[in-house]
Amino acid sequence: MDLKTTLIQISGIGSFLAYKLSFFSLNTIEDLIYHFPFRYDDFSNVSSALGAKVGEKVTLQGEIWSIRNLNFA
């Protein structure tokens, strides 16, 4: 396999996924290697809802006690 190998030739990448990646100019293995994210979200700052401050990015952790469907007709 060469760095200039197109993504469609890689097992597991079909024509639809290769088409979607082409919108980001990702056409070869080399393109994937040199593609760096422009943003990184850190989800390690876990806080309680009461401890979170306005404007602060935090991860809230909790439990779902019940789920129900509400019909407003």
Number of C-alpha atoms within 10 A of each C-alpha: 8 8 11 11 14 16 23 16 14 13 7 9 12 12 12 10 12 18 16 12 15 13 9 10 12 19 19 20 18 15 17 14 10 9 12 8 6 5 6 6 6 9 10 8 10 13 14 11 12 7 10 14 10 6 6 8 14 17 14 14 9 7 5 5 5 5 6 5 5 6 5 4 3
